[in-house]
Amino acid sequence: MRTAFAEQPGTTILAVGGGREGEPYRPGGWEVWSPLRPLRAAGRHEELVSRAQPLLDQGPPYPELLYNVACSEALLGRTDDALGHLRSAVDLMPELRAFARGDEDLAALRTKPAFTELIGE
């Protein structure tokens, strides 16, 4: 449960988002991941992974960042790194399993038993 108070007259409080009723909000990290999206769109996966590393190191862990780094790593052939980041992403946000099942960026992982175990195919 969160509370907000307007301490100045004329203040407007706007609350957006949240989780399922009765569950705490879990940030996905969209605001952390978003500046790196143009690199992914341009196919600059090496640069994306390089620029994401400090964000991963300093934390906290954000599932959207982890998932998208895993996609770039898979496209670069770094399957062990990709599986590790994908596992962390799914641990934080289990609904990412559904995205991973059909994500072509992760095609290089589909033959790996660890992927099948993680995604449940």
Sequence and secondary structure as in RCSB ss.txt:
>XXXX:A:sequence
MRTAFAEQPGTTILAVGGGREGEPYRPGGWEVWSPLRPLRAAGRHEELVSRAQPLLDQGPPYPELLYNVACSEAL
LGRTDDALGHLRSAVDLMPELRAFARGDEDLAALRTKPAFTELIGE
>XXXX:A:secstr
       STT         STTS      HHHHGGGHHHHHTT HHHHHHHHHHHHHHS   HHHHHHHHHHHHH
TT HHHHHHHHHHHHHH TTHHHHHHH GGGGGGTTSHHHHHHHT 
